[in-house]
Amino acid sequence: MKKATYERSREFDVDQGGSDGLHHIAAVVAKQYHQESVLTFRCLPRTSPDTDAVEIQAPGVSRTRLHDALLSDAEARDRLGGGSVTLDGRLILIAPLADLPVAQRFTAELGVDWNRAEVRYGDEEFVN
């Protein structure tokens, strides 16, 4: 929608089920919480042919700092699409694998110590 918003994010861990099951769960979550789409992330080995994204988690980021940084950084905003900050100040950023350098630069601008960040590889998908 090309706008910055403060919306509540919810994180769910699903341990079992294939692609169809994940799509069903995402559809239920979207309906339950009135979401236009649900971002899914399936952790995979870095070398998997299905790996197309990274999940970056790092402590010490406020939602205001993330919001302001996205507003001031057009490249990060357009290529990364956004991110979330938990109530305890943990950044969660899902980025296309091709945009990992942008994500690293952007998180550094947020004051994230890359050595303290958790980076997981996997497959991302927006389910509508």
C-alpha positions in Angstrom: 0.0 0.0 0.0 3.1 2.2 0.0 2.6 3.6 3.5 4.2 3.1 6.9 1.8 1.8 9.5 1.8 0.7 13.1 0.0 -2.6 13.0 0.2 -5.5 15.4 2.2 -8.5 14.1 1.6 -12.0 15.4 4.1 -14.8 15.2 3.1 -18.4 15.0 5.4 -21.4 14.9 4.1 -24.4 12.9 6.2 -27.5 13.2 4.4 -29.9 10.9 2.5 -29.7 7.6 3.2 -29.1 4.0 2.7 -26.2 1.7 -1.1 -26.7 1.6 -1.4 -27.0 5.3 0.7 -23.8 5.8 -1.6 -22.0 3.3 -4.7 -23.1 5.2 -3.3 -21.9 8.5 -2.3 -18.6 6.9 -5.8 -18.1 5.5 -7.3 -18.9 9.0 -4.9 -16.4 10.6 -5.7 -13.7 8.0 -9.5 -14.2 8.5 -9.2 -14.3 12.3 -7.1 -11.1 12.6 -8.5 -9.2 9.5 -5.2 -9.2 7.7 -4.9 -8.6 3.9 -2.1 -11.1 3.7 0.1 -13.3 5.9 3.8 -13.6 5.5 5.1 -17.1 6.0 8.7 -18.1 6.5 9.8 -21.7 6.3 13.3 -22.3 7.7 15.5 -24.2 5.3 19.2 -25.0 4.9 21.1 -22.2 3.4 22.0 -24.4 0.4 18.4 -25.6 -0.3 17.2 -24.8 -3.8 14.0 -23.4 -2.2 15.8 -20.9 -0.1 15.0 -17.4 -1.3 15.0 -15.3 1.9 16.5 -14.6 5.2 15.0 -13.9 8.6 17.0 -11.5 10.7 16.3 -11.1 14.4 18.2 -8.7 16.6 17.7 -7.0 20.0 17.7 -3.3 20.7 15.5 -1.7 18.1 12.4 0.4 18.9 9.4 0.5 16.6 9.8 4.3 16.3 13.4 3.8 15.1 12.4 1.2 12.6 9.5 3.4 11.3 11.7 6.5 11.0 14.5 4.5 9.3 12.1 3.1 6.7 10.7 6.5 6.0 14.1 8.0 5.4 15.6 5.1 3.4 13.7 4.6 0.1 15.9 1.7 -1.0 15.4 -0.3 2.1 11.7 0.6 2.2 11.1 -0.5 -1.4 13.3 -3.6 -1.4 12.7 -4.9 2.1 9.1 -3.9 2.4 9.1 -3.4 6.2 9.8 -5.2 9.4 8.5 -5.8 12.9 9.6 -5.0 16.4 8.5 -7.1 19.3 7.3 -5.6 22.6 10.7 -6.3 24.1 12.6 -4.4 21.3 13.6 -7.3 19.1 13.8 -6.5 15.3 12.3 -9.2 13.0 13.1 -8.5 9.4 12.3 -10.9 6.5 14.2 -10.0 3.3 14.7 -11.6 -0.1 18.1 -13.4 -0.3 19.1 -11.1 -3.2 18.6 -8.1 -0.9 20.7 -9.4 2.0 23.3 -6.6 1.5 20.6 -4.0 1.7 19.3 -5.7 4.9 22.8 -5.8 6.4 23.3 -2.1 5.6 19.9 -1.1 6.9 20.2 -3.1 10.2 23.6 -1.5 10.8 22.0 1.9 10.3 19.5 0.8 13.0 22.4 0.2 15.3 22.2 -3.6 15.2 25.5 -5.4 15.9 25.5 -8.0 13.1 27.4 -10.4 15.3 24.5 -10.4 17.8 21.9 -10.9 15.1 20.3 -14.3 14.4 20.1 -15.0 10.7 18.0 -17.9 9.4 17.6 -18.9 5.8 14.4 -20.1 4.2 11.5 -19.6 2.0 9.1 -16.6 2.3 5.7 -16.3 0.9 2.8 -13.8 1.2 -0.4 -15.7 1.4 -3.5 -13.7 0.4 
